[in-house]
């Protein structure tokens, strides 16, 4: 039997990835310090791999496909197939940013002010290329962790990953400029992509993961609408596709079902009620496949 070896990012993305896989229909169980999670698909074997290392292992075919950040693909200059971009992070459904930051009271106001300065980061190659593109020469050194604590005593600036900016503010750091934005990506090795069975398996996984990411920000709405209120209710619905409308059994009105952004449901439901909708039900969605 053929098997797809699939890499799950270990660390900050691990829990959100396992939750996303669950929404996509896969149950993943990690036990203790094991790097071999159990997954309820006999055609898949899972590996826990640091996202920094994932592109290298995928590139050389040790892993057929895996989830990692676009930042680590760029940092490793890895030759892999980017199957799909999945916009989710540790806390929010947004891209993350690598930013150049300095102490709040530092005189540096622009990237050019870092000329001749020292910078600490995990994203060394990308940072060096960013500075070179701006014509700035600076000493960029690899950080083994706790990067925010190294300024101003050890280095002049840092390039650090941020999702909300809270950690930078807590360490009294000021963002000078964004070095790059990054999203989670499903990547595959060229060997796996050239194998028809593995390619189909990876494409199926990509479709389900895309649906899970999209479904996380959507909800479904069901309601009954009396005959005279149909057009008024329909005019309020910003549907992903046209709403499904069917006749009620007693012909007294219609049943309507639709999908919409969760963020607008709380303001829309009272309007629907006032427009004549009855028995309104909001329900979460695991996946929305377009």
C-alpha positions in Angstrom: 0.0 0.0 0.0 1.3 3.5 -0.9 1.8 5.9 2.0 2.2 9.7 2.0 4.7 11.0 4.6 3.3 14.3 5.9 5.1 16.8 8.1 3.3 18.7 10.8 5.1 21.8 12.2 6.4 21.3 15.7 6.2 24.3 18.1 4.1 27.4 18.0 2.1 26.3 14.9 1.6 22.7 16.2 -1.7 23.1 18.1 -3.4 25.4 15.5 -2.3 23.0 12.7 -3.7 19.9 14.5 -7.0 21.8 15.1 -7.1 22.8 11.4 -6.4 19.2 10.4 -9.3 18.1 12.7 -11.6 20.6 10.9 -10.4 19.1 7.6 -11.4 15.7 8.8 -8.2 14.2 10.2 -7.6 13.2 13.8 -4.0 13.6 14.9 -2.8 12.4 18.3 0.6 13.3 19.7 1.9 11.4 22.7 4.7 12.5 25.0 7.9 13.4 23.3 7.2 11.3 20.2 8.0 12.8 16.8 5.6 10.3 15.1 2.0 11.4 15.7 -0.8 9.0 15.0 -3.2 10.1 12.2 -6.4 8.3 11.3 -5.6 7.8 7.7 -3.9 4.5 6.8 -2.5 6.1 3.6 -0.6 8.7 5.6 2.3 8.8 8.1 2.8 11.9 10.1 6.1 13.5 11.4 6.6 16.3 13.8 9.3 18.6 12.3 10.3 22.1 13.2 9.0 24.5 10.6 12.5 25.9 10.1 13.7 22.4 9.0 10.6 21.4 7.1 11.6 22.8 3.7 14.9 21.1 3.7 13.4 17.7 4.5 10.7 18.1 1.9 13.2 19.3 -0.7 15.3 16.1 -0.4 12.3 13.9 -0.3 12.6 12.6 3.3 9.0 14.0 3.7 6.6 14.0 0.8 4.7 17.1 1.9 4.4 19.3 4.9 3.2 22.6 6.4 5.6 25.4 7.1 6.0 29.1 6.7 6.8 30.9 3.5 9.5 32.6 5.6 11.4 29.3 6.1 11.1 28.3 2.4 12.7 31.6 1.6 15.3 31.4 4.3 16.4 27.9 3.2 16.1 28.8 -0.5 14.4 25.5 -0.9 13.3 24.0 -4.2 9.9 22.7 -3.4 6.4 22.8 -4.9 4.1 25.3 -3.1 0.8 23.6 -3.3 -1.4 26.1 -1.5 -1.2 29.1 0.8 -3.1 28.8 4.0 -3.6 32.0 6.0 -3.6 30.9 9.6 -1.1 31.5 12.4 -0.7 30.7 16.1 -3.5 33.1 17.3 -5.3 34.6 14.3 -6.3 34.0 10.7 -3.8 36.5 9.4 -0.3 36.5 7.9 2.5 37.0 10.3 5.3 39.6 9.8 9.0 39.6 10.3 9.8 43.1 11.4 13.0 45.2 12.0 12.7 46.6 15.5 14.8 48.8 17.7 14.5 50.1 21.3 11.8 52.7 21.7 14.3 55.5 22.4 16.8 54.5 19.8 17.8 57.2 17.2 17.3 54.8 14.2 14.2 55.8 12.2 14.7 54.0 8.9 16.4 50.9 7.5 19.2 53.1 6.2 20.0 54.2 9.8 21.1 50.6 10.5 24.3 51.1 8.4 27.2 49.5 10.3 24.9 48.4 13.1 24.4 44.8 14.5 21.2 42.9 14.0 20.1 39.6 15.7 17.6 37.3 14.1 16.7 33.7 13.2 15.9 34.8 9.6 19.5 35.5 8.7 19.5 35.0 4.9 16.3 36.8 4.3 17.4 39.7 6.4 20.8 40.0 4.7 19.0 40.0 1.3 16.6 42.7 2.5 19.4 44.9 3.7 21.4 44.4 0.5 18.4 45.3 -1.6 18.3 48.6 0.4 22.0 49.2 0.0 22.6 48.8 3.7 25.6 47.0 5.2 25.1 45.7 8.7 26.3 42.7 10.8 23.5 40.1 10.9 24.0 37.3 13.4 21.9 34.2 14.1 19.8 34.3 17.3 19.3 31.1 19.2 16.2 32.5 21.0 15.0 35.2 23.3 15.8 37.7 20.5 13.8 40.6 22.0 16.1 40.6 25.1 19.3 41.2 23.1 18.6 44.9 22.5 20.1 47.3 23.3 22.9 45.6 25.4 24.1 43.0 22.9 22.9 44.2 19.5 21.4 47.4 18.0 18.3 45.9 16.4 16.5 42.7 15.8 14.4 41.1 13.1 11.7 39.2 14.8 8.4 37.4 14.0 5.3 39.1 15.2 1.6 38.3 14.9 0.0 41.0 17.2 3.0 43.1 18.2 2.3 42.6 21.9 5.6 41.0 22.7 7.6 43.8 21.0 5.6 46.4 22.9 6.1 44.5 26.2 9.9 44.7 25.6 9.7 48.4 24.7 10.6 47.9 21.1 9.6 50.0 18.1 9.0 48.6 14.6 11.1 50.3 11.9 9.9 48.4 8.9 8.5 45.0 7.8 11.1 42.7 6.3 8.6 40.2 5.0 5.1 38.9 5.5 4.7 35.1 5.8 1.8 32.7 5.6 1.6 28.9 6.3 2.1 26.9 3.1 1.5 23.3 2.1 4.6 22.3 0.3 5.6 19.1 -1.5 8.8 17.6 -2.9 9.2 17.4 -6.6 9.5 13.6 -6.3 6.1 13.3 -4.6 4.5 15.8 -7.0 5.7 13.7 -10.0 4.0 10.6 -8.5 0.4 10.6 -9.7 -1.0 8.9 -6.6 0.9 11.1 -4.2 0.0 14.2 -6.1 -3.7 13.4 -6.0 -3.4 12.7 -2.2 -1.7 16.0 -1.7 -4.2 17.9 -3.8 -7.1 16.3 -1.8 -5.4 17.3 1.4 -4.9 20.9 0.1 -8.6 21.1 -0.9 -9.7 20.0 2.6 -7.3 22.3 4.4 -8.3 25.3 2.3 -11.9 24.5 3.2 -11.1 24.2 6.9 -9.3 27.6 6.9 -12.2 29.2 5.0 -14.8 27.5 7.2 -13.2 28.9 10.4 -14.4 32.4 9.5 -17.8 31.4 8.1 -21.1 30.3 9.7 -24.3 28.8 8.3 -27.7 30.4 8.8 -31.1 28.6 8.6 -34.4 30.4 9.0 -38.1 30.2 8.0 -39.6 33.2 6.2 -43.4 33.9 5.7 -44.5 34.4 2.1 -44.8 38.2 2.3 -41.3 38.7 3.8 -39.1 36.7 1.3 -37.7 39.5 -0.8 -37.0 41.8 2.2 -35.1 39.0 3.9 -33.2 38.0 0.8 -32.1 41.6 0.3 -30.3 41.5 3.6 -28.3 38.3 2.9 -24.7 38.7 1.7 -24.3 35.0 0.6 -21.2 33.2 -0.3 -23.3 31.8 -3.1 -27.0 32.5 -3.8 -29.1 31.3 -0.7 -30.9 28.0 -0.9 -34.6 28.7 -0.8 -37.2 25.9 -0.5 -41.0 25.8 0.1 -42.2 24.9 3.6 -44.5 21.8 3.7 -47.6 23.8 4.6 -46.8 26.4 1.8 -47.0 29.2 4.5 -43.5 30.4 3.5 -40.0 29.4 2.8 -36.9 27.8 4.4 -33.7 29.7 3.6 -30.2 28.5 4.2 -27.0 30.4 3.5 -23.3 30.8 4.4 -21.8 34.1 5.4 -18.9 35.7 7.4 -19.2 35.0 11.1 -18.2 38.6 11.8 -21.4 40.0 10.4 -23.8 37.4 11.7 -24.3 39.2 15.1 -25.5 42.4 13.4 -27.4 40.6 10.7 -29.6 38.3 12.8 -31.6 41.1 14.5 -32.2 42.7 11.1 -33.4 39.3 9.7 -35.7 38.9 12.7 -37.2 42.4 12.2 -37.7 41.7 8.5 -39.9 38.7 9.4 -37.5 35.7 9.6 -38.4 33.1 12.2 -36.6 30.1 13.8 -33.2 31.5 12.9 -30.3 29.0 13.6 -26.6 29.8 13.3 -24.2 26.9 13.2 -20.4 26.6 12.8 -18.8 25.1 9.7 -15.9 22.7 9.6 -15.1 23.2 5.9 -16.3 25.5 3.1 -15.0 24.1 -0.3 -15.6 26.5 -3.2 
